[in-house]
Amino acid sequence: MNFIPYGKQLIEQDDIDVVVETLKSDYLTTGPKVKEFEDALSEYCGAKYCVAVANGTAALHLASLVLLNKGDKVLTTPNSFLATSNSILYVGAKPIFIDIAEDGNIDLDLCEEALKQDSSIKAIYGVAFSGNMLKQEKLKYLRETYNIKILEDSAHAIGAEYNGIKSGSCTNSDISIFSFHPVKHLTTAEGGAITTNSKTVYEKLLALRGHGMYKDSSMEPWFYEMRDLGFNYRITDIQCALGISQLSKLDSFIKRRFNIAKRYDEAFKETPVKPLYTFDGKSSYHLYVVLVDFSKLNITKVDLFNKLREKKIGIQLHYIPINKQPYYKELGYGAENTPNMDKYYQECFSLPMYPLLSDEEQEYVIQTTLEILNG
Ligand SMILES: Cc1ncc(COP(=O)(O)O)c(C=O)c1O
């Protein structure tokens, strides 16, 4: 048995062919494939505009430059990859960590309590953790009632749906972002994208992706003008050609993820392994997260990790609470009242979940995990 990671890309010959074709074309960096990928993404998600960028972190950075001002307070989740709240710090704004709800997402009821107590809070940065979108009716209510900006970090959630609302459609948010890292649903190697329904936001993002430069066809033929301090966060045509090809297969990738999730759900019934949520067709399952109450077992979480890795199963942990990271502690974070996150962190781990995971490999993961837990 080869090593089974927790996530992995699926690259086929047709993906390779389009990359090779692009390498032979006139454009390697920004050419026609970038806009084609952006158009395909906005159509898939049902958002008006899309800007593809170098990676998901760059997407978050640009989004924060557009949505936030220095000193703004932003409610966010401790249960994410570092980049979500780092992007708030990048622009000199202030993350405020809110506890998670049962599904691992930021608790929007607690967000409302915070908003009631402090009218200077400017935004919520939520994460559709593991592929499970934020509760859209609550998001809509908070956005309208408290006049705040909403960012949906949808790095885990392309292809997810919530009562007919597609992830990335920005139906109840100002901006959504995606990552196309190889462990995600579709890959461009490194890569990311931002969706929005605001033309102003879109135009600002486009400029910030390329050094804050603007062109004007009514001016001299060489004219360009820098109005903002932007970056080079461009994605290449080579990557976008791969992205277009991958996006055309996304629904079949997600179907396979659904089958894997349903099988795990079934196999772990009446066992100490509790899925974070059971299959209901909403999550697009970037991750399959489970909870185990180790205090009731004769094995520690560290032992389980080590034993599974000895058996070539690469389980992972998503996530160490961001507010407990040394850098954040230096800034005065770490002592927030987040009992749900603390308990979750004790119990959570992620099992292998990717389209190429075979039925036999999945069975091996299930049986080995249960054998180790049962001692
Ligand atoms: C929730 C979340 N946000 C943002 C990112 C950053 O994406 P990237 O790795 O493409 O920079 C990640 C990446 O793992 C992520 O999981």
The ligand as a MOL file (V3000), in Angstrom:
LIG
                    3D

  0  0  0     0  0            999 V3000
M  V30 BEGIN CTAB
M  V30 COUNTS 16 16 0 0 0
M  V30 BEGIN ATOM
M  V30 1 C -9.3360 28.4990 4.6830 0
M  V30 2 C -8.1340 28.8890 3.8880 0
M  V30 3 N -7.9700 30.1780 3.5330 0
M  V30 4 C -6.9190 30.5800 2.8000 0
M  V30 5 C -5.9570 29.7050 2.3820 0
M  V30 6 C -4.7690 30.2030 1.6220 0
M  V30 7 O -4.6990 29.6790 0.3480 0
M  V30 8 P -3.2880 29.5110 -0.4190 0
M  V30 9 O -2.5970 28.3390 0.1860 0
M  V30 10 O -3.7100 29.2620 -1.8450 0
M  V30 11 O -2.5360 30.7800 -0.2640 0
M  V30 12 C -6.0700 28.3570 2.7130 0
M  V30 13 C -5.0510 27.3870 2.2700 0
M  V30 14 O -4.8830 26.3340 2.7430 0
M  V30 15 C -7.1890 27.9300 3.4860 0
M  V30 16 O -7.3500 26.6440 3.8370 0
M  V30 END ATOM
M  V30 BEGIN BOND
M  V30 1 1 1 2
M  V30 2 1 2 3
M  V30 3 2 2 15
M  V30 4 2 3 4
M  V30 5 1 4 5
M  V30 6 1 5 6
M  V30 7 2 5 12
M  V30 8 1 6 7
M  V30 9 1 7 8
M  V30 10 2 8 9
M  V30 11 1 8 10
M  V30 12 1 8 11
M  V30 13 1 12 13
M  V30 14 1 12 15
M  V30 15 2 13 14
M  V30 16 1 15 16
M  V30 END BOND
M  V30 END CTAB
M  END
